[in-house]
Amino acid sequence: MTQIPSRDVLKAQAKRLRADLGAQGTEMTHANALETVAHQWGMRDWNTLAAKADVSAVQWQVGSRATGRYLGNPFTGVIKAARLASSGFWALTVRFDEAVDVVESEHFSALRQQVNTTVNAQGESPQKTSDGQPHMVIGPA
């Protein structure tokens, strides 16, 4: 089953729909756009969709502590920047408590203290390593 994104993402969908239709000469109220988005998600109306929206998704906040794996390496750190991007993804800047070695070679290291990443509501990046693991897996500490 497809996870319903947050209300903010759904409202942004409605806003884009209204703007796109307006550019084609079809006017639509914001309320009608919300109802249309609800129907696209298979719901009876906006109120039903809004009630089922993923309100439990992590809402990343600047200054909050985080833990997880970056390129397979465990870390703890702090969220330095967080922005809701498109389609339910978050653009994050994470500062690690201890630098993470991003190279697997035993001949040299490349330490990172801070990274910019994009994650979904579950805290997983869409980018994957060659073995299929997400580059970033992050959650609250």
N, CA, C and O of each residue as an XYZ file, in Angstrom:
564
protein
N       0.841     -1.187      0.000
C       0.000      0.000      0.000
C       0.883      1.247      0.000
O       1.873      1.305      0.729
N       0.535      2.226     -0.800
C       1.286      3.462     -0.878
C       0.999      4.310      0.351
O      -0.155      4.489      0.740
N       2.049      4.825      0.953
C       1.889      5.674      2.121
C       1.435      7.054      1.691
O       1.999      7.646      0.771
N       0.416      7.561      2.359
C      -0.085      8.901      2.072
C       0.888      9.901      2.691
O       1.248      9.769      3.861
N       1.317     10.902      1.916
C       2.273     11.873      2.454
C       1.603     12.832      3.446
O       0.405     12.733      3.710
N       2.382     13.738      3.976
C       1.877     14.706      4.947
C       0.865     15.651      4.304
O       0.780     15.754      3.080
N       0.109     16.330      5.144
C      -0.869     17.308      4.653
C      -0.187     18.423      3.869
O      -0.722     18.902      2.869
N       0.993     18.834      4.324
C       1.712     19.899      3.610
C       2.038     19.487      2.183
O       1.914     20.291      1.259
N       2.452     18.247      1.999
C       2.768     17.745      0.655
C       1.503     17.680     -0.185
O       1.515     18.044     -1.361
N       0.412     17.219      0.413
C      -0.851     17.134     -0.321
C      -1.365     18.522     -0.707
O      -1.872     18.711     -1.812
N      -1.237     19.479      0.189
C      -1.652     20.849     -0.122
C      -0.795     21.436     -1.249
O      -1.295     22.173     -2.099
N       0.485     21.105     -1.247
C       1.368     21.567     -2.322
C       0.952     20.948     -3.652
O       1.022     21.602     -4.692
N       0.515     19.677     -3.618
C       0.010     19.034     -4.835
C      -1.192     19.803     -5.374
O      -1.281     20.074     -6.572
N      -2.113     20.151     -4.480
C      -3.312     20.884     -4.886
C      -2.942     22.244     -5.465
O      -3.527     22.683     -6.454
N      -1.981     22.900     -4.854
C      -1.551     24.221     -5.338
C      -0.964     24.112     -6.745
O      -1.249     24.944     -7.607
N      -0.132     23.068     -6.979
C       0.445     22.868     -8.312
C      -0.642     22.537     -9.336
O      -0.608     23.026    -10.465
N      -1.606     21.705     -8.933
C      -2.703     21.348     -9.829
C      -3.471     22.597    -10.242
O      -3.753     22.801    -11.423
N      -3.806     23.425     -9.269
C      -4.551     24.650     -9.544
C      -3.760     25.574    -10.467
O      -4.323     26.150    -11.398
N      -2.469     25.718    -10.216
C      -1.626     26.581    -11.054
C      -1.517     26.030    -12.470
O      -1.605     26.789    -13.436
N      -1.324     24.715    -12.606
C      -1.203     24.108    -13.937
C      -2.493     24.270    -14.743
O      -2.458     24.613    -15.924
N      -3.625     24.021    -14.094
C      -4.901     24.176    -14.793
C      -5.152     25.644    -15.140
O      -5.660     25.951    -16.218
N      -4.796     26.547    -14.228
C      -4.953     27.972    -14.498
C      -4.131     28.408    -15.696
O      -4.583     29.226    -16.497
N      -2.922     27.866    -15.823
C      -2.059     28.199    -16.963
C      -2.658     27.707    -18.277
O      -2.338     28.233    -19.344
N      -3.530     26.695    -18.200
C      -4.186     26.165    -19.400
C      -5.551     26.800    -19.633
O      -6.268     26.436    -20.566
N      -5.906     27.766    -18.763
C      -7.168     28.471    -18.951
C      -8.339     27.907    -18.170
O      -9.464     28.377    -18.340
N      -8.116     26.924    -17.327
C      -9.185     26.356    -16.512
C      -9.015     26.821    -15.078
O      -8.055     26.447    -14.403
N      -9.955     27.643    -14.613
C      -9.888     28.144    -13.245
C     -10.460     27.109    -12.278
O     -11.421     26.406    -12.592
N      -9.851     27.032    -11.103
C     -10.289     26.087    -10.075
C     -10.035     26.726     -8.718
O      -8.992     27.341     -8.501
N     -10.991     26.580     -7.807
C     -10.776     27.102     -6.456
C      -9.802     26.185     -5.724
O      -9.604     25.035     -6.114
N      -9.203     26.703     -4.668
C      -8.291     25.870     -3.878
C      -9.051     24.698     -3.256
O      -8.529     23.585     -3.193
N     -10.269     24.941     -2.800
C     -11.085     23.870     -2.212
C     -11.332     22.756     -3.230
O     -11.245     21.577     -2.889
N     -11.640     23.124     -4.486
C     -11.849     22.108     -5.524
C     -10.562     21.355     -5.833
O     -10.588     20.155     -6.106
N      -9.442     22.060     -5.790
C      -8.158     21.390     -6.024
C      -7.877     20.375     -4.916
O      -7.392     19.277     -5.190
N      -8.179     20.738     -3.668
C      -7.993     19.800     -2.554
C      -8.873     18.560     -2.740
O      -8.424     17.433     -2.531
N     -10.118     18.780     -3.131
C     -11.030     17.646     -3.355
C     -10.522     16.758     -4.492
O     -10.598     15.532     -4.407
N     -10.009     17.374     -5.546
C      -9.478     16.610     -6.681
C      -8.277     15.771     -6.252
O      -8.168     14.605     -6.631
N      -7.385     16.350     -5.472
C      -6.239     15.596     -4.969
C      -6.720     14.420     -4.121
O      -6.175     13.320     -4.216
N      -7.728     14.648     -3.302
C      -8.274     13.556     -2.484
C      -8.786     12.421     -3.367
O      -8.543     11.250     -3.075
N      -9.487     12.758     -4.432
C      -9.990     11.728     -5.348
C      -8.844     10.989     -6.030
O      -8.922      9.780     -6.248
N      -7.770     11.722     -6.370
C      -6.618     11.077     -6.989
C      -5.980     10.065     -6.049
O      -5.410      9.071     -6.498
N      -6.072     10.312     -4.748
C      -5.534      9.378     -3.754
C      -6.550      8.308     -3.368
O      -6.304      7.502     -2.470
N      -7.697      8.306     -4.053
C      -8.700      7.273     -3.811
C      -9.585      7.520     -2.604
O     -10.214      6.593     -2.095
N      -9.639      8.762     -2.141
C     -10.449      9.095     -0.970
C     -11.732      9.800     -1.394
O     -11.810     10.378     -2.478
N     -12.721      9.742     -0.536
C     -14.035     10.328     -0.785
C     -13.967     11.847     -0.874
O     -14.609     12.451     -1.733
N     -13.180     12.473      0.026
C     -13.090     13.931      0.051
C     -11.810     14.351      0.772
O     -11.078     13.514      1.301
N     -11.552     15.670      0.785
C     -10.335     16.196      1.394
C     -10.255     15.857      2.876
O      -9.185     15.483      3.356
N     -11.345     15.976      3.609
C     -11.308     15.712      5.048
C     -10.891     14.271      5.342
O     -10.157     14.018      6.297
N     -11.354     13.339      4.529
C     -10.970     11.937      4.708
C      -9.481     11.761      4.437
O      -8.776     11.100      5.200
N      -9.006     12.358      3.344
C      -7.579     12.263      3.012
C      -6.732     12.921      4.090
O      -5.729     12.353      4.521
N      -7.125     14.115      4.531
C      -6.350     14.836      5.542
C      -6.268     14.037      6.836
O      -5.238     14.051      7.510
N      -7.343     13.341      7.187
C      -7.348     12.532      8.406
C      -6.403     11.338      8.288
O      -5.854     10.872      9.286
N      -6.219     10.853      7.073
C      -5.354      9.684      6.865
C      -3.928     10.063      6.486
O      -3.058      9.201      6.361
N      -3.699     11.358      6.305
C      -2.360     11.811      5.908
C      -1.346     11.384      6.958
O      -1.667     11.226      8.136
N      -0.161     11.210      6.516
C       0.900     10.706      7.385
C       1.363     11.782      8.361
O       2.411     12.401      8.176
N       0.564     11.991      9.402
C       0.936     12.986     10.407
C       1.988     12.446     11.359
O       2.570     13.209     12.129
N       2.245     11.137     11.321
C       3.255     10.549     12.198
C       4.649     10.596     11.588
O       5.625     10.210     12.232
N       4.747     11.069     10.342
C       6.064     11.151      9.702
C       6.967     12.074     10.501
O       6.519     13.066     11.076
N       8.217     11.736     10.524
C       9.180     12.549     11.244
C       9.191     13.950     10.659
O       9.306     14.119      9.445
N       9.077     14.923     11.492
C       9.196     16.307     11.072
C      10.560     16.778     11.556
O      10.715     17.138     12.723
N      11.531     16.778     10.684
C      12.896     17.125     11.050
C      12.959     18.579     11.478
O      12.381     19.450     10.829
N      13.658     18.838     12.564
C      13.780     20.196     13.071
C      15.244     20.523     13.325
O      16.015     19.685     13.793
N      15.608     21.758     13.008
C      16.975     22.229     13.255
C      17.258     22.114     14.751
O      16.448     22.514     15.588
N      18.421     21.560     15.063
C      18.838     21.404     16.459
C      18.471     20.073     17.073
O      18.951     19.750     18.160
N      17.621     19.278     16.401
C      17.244     17.991     16.979
C      18.360     16.973     16.799
O      19.086     17.001     15.805
N      18.488     16.087     17.756
C      19.489     15.029     17.719
C      19.012     13.920     16.786
O      17.812     13.683     16.648
N      19.966     13.247     16.148
C      19.644     12.179     15.208
C      20.674     11.071     15.332
O      21.792     11.280     15.802
N      20.269      9.899     14.901
C      21.162      8.741     14.866
C      20.843      7.937     13.621
O      19.743      8.046     13.078
N      21.785      7.137     13.165
C      21.524      6.326     11.981
C      22.795      5.777     11.370
O      23.787      5.534     12.057
N      22.740      5.583     10.033
C      23.876      5.076      9.269
C      24.074      5.961      8.048
O      23.118      6.306      7.354
N      25.339      6.326      7.793
C      25.689      7.049      6.577
C      26.716      6.213      5.840
O      27.798      5.948      6.365
N      26.385      5.796      4.626
C      27.229      4.903      3.827
C      27.640      3.681      4.649
O      28.781      3.225      4.590
N      26.682      3.167      5.413
C      26.896      1.957      6.200
C      27.571      2.181      7.534
O      27.716      1.234      8.306
N      27.991      3.402      7.835
C      28.687      3.701      9.090
C      27.714      4.297     10.104
O      26.992      5.240      9.779
N      27.682      3.768     11.319
C      26.783      4.327     12.334
C      27.233      5.727     12.741
O      28.424      6.041     12.733
N      26.248      6.568     13.099
C      26.575      7.921     13.550
C      25.527      8.409     14.541
O      24.413      7.891     14.618
N      25.929      9.422     15.291
C      25.017     10.266     16.044
C      25.371     11.689     15.649
O      26.513     11.974     15.290
N      24.401     12.572     15.715
C      24.679     13.944     15.314
C      23.504     14.848     15.566
O      22.581     14.522     16.312
N      23.562     16.005     14.917
C      22.530     17.018     15.083
C      22.097     17.523     13.708
O      22.915     17.627     12.794
N      20.810     17.836     13.565
C      20.285     18.402     12.331
C      20.629     19.890     12.316
O      20.166     20.648     13.168
N      21.438     20.300     11.349
C      21.854     21.704     11.241
C      20.918     22.510     10.336
O      20.771     23.720     10.510
N      20.288     21.837      9.374
C      19.330     22.486      8.478
C      18.317     21.442      8.035
O      18.665     20.282      7.815
N      17.061     21.858      7.904
C      16.002     20.947      7.469
C      14.986     21.742      6.661
O      14.526     22.810      7.066
N      14.651     21.178      5.497
C      13.682     21.836      4.622
C      12.840     20.774      3.946
O      13.373     19.822      3.375
N      11.518     20.933      4.010
C      10.631     20.033      3.296
C      10.783     20.333      1.817
O      10.474     21.433      1.359
N      11.259     19.348      1.077
C      11.471     19.519     -0.360
C      10.219     19.031     -1.095
O       9.124     19.105     -0.536
N      10.343     18.551     -2.293
C       9.179     18.118     -3.061
C       8.833     16.661     -2.801
O       9.678     15.873     -2.378
N       7.599     16.322     -3.056
C       7.089     14.950     -2.995
C       7.361     14.257     -1.661
O       7.579     13.046     -1.629
N       7.350     14.996     -0.582
C       7.509     14.389      0.736
C       8.939     14.141      1.151
O       9.172     13.548      2.205
N       9.901     14.571      0.367
C      11.305     14.407      0.727
C      11.774     15.591      1.560
O      11.234     16.694      1.465
N      12.784     15.341      2.374
C      13.392     16.365      3.221
C      14.831     16.574      2.792
O      15.559     15.609      2.556
N      15.242     17.816      2.689
C      16.648     18.171      2.462
C      17.236     18.487      3.835
O      16.790     19.419      4.504
N      18.227     17.719      4.252
C      18.819     17.858      5.581
C      20.309     18.138      5.487
O      20.983     17.687      4.561
N      20.808     18.881      6.450
C      22.241     18.973      6.699
C      22.451     18.371      8.078
O      21.864     18.815      9.065
N      23.303     17.348      8.130
C      23.557     16.629      9.381
C      25.018     16.812      9.760
O      25.914     16.561      8.954
N      25.252     17.248     10.982
C      26.617     17.367     11.517
C      26.833     16.204     12.463
O      26.132     16.066     13.466
N      27.820     15.358     12.137
C      28.113     14.177     12.944
C      28.883     14.562     14.197
O      29.702     15.481     14.174
N      28.618     13.852     15.294
C      29.383     14.067     16.523
C      30.837     13.676     16.317
O      31.746     14.361     16.787
N      31.051     12.577     15.615
C      32.400     12.120     15.260
C      32.443     11.921     13.751
O      31.493     11.403     13.163
N      33.529     12.325     13.131
C      33.659     12.223     11.677
C      33.452     10.779     11.214
O      33.842      9.826     11.889
N      32.825     10.651     10.041
C      32.540      9.347      9.443
C      33.465      9.154      8.248
O      33.598     10.045      7.409
N      34.109      7.976      8.171
C      34.972      7.648      7.039
C      34.089      7.154      5.900
O      33.410      6.136      6.040
N      34.090      7.861      4.777
C      33.210      7.524      3.663
C      33.897      6.658      2.608
O      33.333      6.421      1.540
N      35.104      6.189      2.898
C      35.862      5.354      1.967
C      36.069      3.981      2.600
O      36.378      3.877      3.787
N      35.899      2.934      1.803
C      36.073      1.577      2.318
C      37.502      1.069      2.201
O      37.822      0.004      2.730
N      38.356      1.806      1.524
C      39.735      1.372      1.308
C      40.515      1.332      2.622
O      40.318      2.172      3.501
N      41.392      0.357      2.740
C      42.277      0.316      3.903
C      43.542      1.138      3.667
O      44.370      1.260      4.570
N      43.703      1.704      2.470
C      44.895      2.473      2.120
C      44.765      3.968      2.414
O      45.773      4.654      2.584
N      43.536      4.475      2.476
C      43.348      5.890      2.806
C      41.953      6.101      3.367
O      41.094      5.223      3.294
N      41.749      7.282      3.927
C      40.455      7.635      4.512
C      39.978      8.968      3.961
O      40.772      9.786      3.497
N      38.699      9.168      4.020
C      38.082     10.450      3.694
C      37.003     10.677      4.750
O      35.916     10.103      4.688
N      37.329     11.520      5.710
C      36.427     11.743      6.837
C      35.468     12.888      6.537
O      35.861     13.922      5.996
N      34.210     12.687      6.895
C      33.195     13.723      6.743
C      32.623     14.046      8.117
O      32.238     13.148      8.866
N      32.572     15.327      8.439
C      31.993     15.781      9.703
C      30.544     16.226      9.498
O      29.738     16.214     10.428
N      30.231     16.619      8.255
C      28.894     17.139      7.963
C      28.521     16.754      6.541
O      29.370     16.755      5.650
N      27.228     16.418      6.324
C      26.766     16.054      4.987
C      25.409     16.695      4.715
O      24.621     16.951      5.625
N      25.172     16.942      3.447
C      23.842     17.326      2.970
C      23.228     16.080      2.362
O      23.892     15.355      1.621
N      21.968     15.827      2.669
C      21.323     14.618      2.179
C      19.846     14.882      1.944
O      19.293     15.866      2.436
N      19.224     14.010      1.200
C      17.780     14.041      0.975
C      17.226     12.718      1.472
O      17.750     11.656      1.137
N      16.159     12.780      2.277
C      15.545     11.565      2.813
C      14.034     11.642      2.668
O      13.458     12.724      2.552
N      13.397     10.464      2.676
C      11.941     10.418      2.651
C      11.395     10.529      4.078
O      12.168     10.724      5.016
N      10.105     10.411      4.249
C       9.476     10.553      5.572
C       9.943      9.474      6.549
O       9.860      9.657      7.763
N      10.435      8.349      6.021
C      10.938      7.281      6.880
C      12.416      7.463      7.214
O      12.986      6.654      7.946
N      13.041      8.513      6.689
C      14.430      8.789      6.987
C      15.428      8.037      6.126
O      16.583      7.883      6.525
N      15.015      7.562      4.950
C      15.919      6.842      4.046
C      16.140      7.655      2.782
O      15.200      8.208      2.212
N      17.396      7.722      2.349
C      17.701      8.450      1.122
C      17.303      7.610     -0.093
O      17.383      6.382     -0.051
N      16.877      8.264     -1.171
C      16.558      7.520     -2.389
C      17.825      7.018     -3.086
O      17.767      6.051     -3.845
N      18.970      7.667     -2.836
C      20.232      7.231     -3.427
C      20.688      5.957     -2.707
O      20.574      5.836     -1.488
N      21.203      5.022     -3.490
C      21.629      3.732     -2.934
C      23.088      3.452     -3.285
O      23.611      3.928     -4.293
N      23.724      2.667     -2.423
C      25.078      2.200     -2.712
C      24.992      1.070     -3.733
O      23.895      0.636     -4.087
N      26.123      0.598     -4.201
C      26.127     -0.457     -5.214
C      25.497     -1.753     -4.709
O      25.058     -2.576     -5.513
N      25.445     -1.948     -3.391
C      24.803     -3.154     -2.855
C      23.337     -2.919     -2.488
O      22.716     -3.760     -1.839
N      22.780     -1.768     -2.905
C      21.356     -1.503     -2.724
C      20.956     -0.873     -1.398
O      19.764     -0.720     -1.132
N      21.915     -0.507     -0.566
C      21.607      0.110      0.728
C      21.479      1.623      0.555
O      22.238      2.221     -0.207
N      20.528      2.248      1.254
C      20.415      3.707      1.165
C      21.693      4.380      1.662
O      22.313      3.915      2.619
N      22.086      5.476      1.011
C      23.256      6.226      1.479
C      23.052      6.670      2.925
O      23.965      6.570      3.745
N      21.843      7.164      3.235
C      21.538      7.670      4.573
C      20.300      6.991      5.114
O      19.286      6.874      4.426
N      20.393      6.544      6.356
C      19.246      6.075      7.125
C      19.332      6.830      8.445
O      20.302      6.688      9.190
N      18.303      7.637      8.730
C      18.374      8.530      9.886
C      17.059      8.500     10.653
O      15.984      8.327     10.080
N      17.175      8.671     11.937
C      15.987      8.733     12.794
C      16.310      9.587     14.013
O      17.462      9.958     14.237
N      15.280      9.894     14.796
C      15.529     10.678     15.999
C      16.394      9.913     16.981
O      16.331      8.686     17.057
N      17.197     10.642     17.727
C      18.074     10.001     18.717
C      17.283      9.620     19.951
O      17.843      9.069     20.898
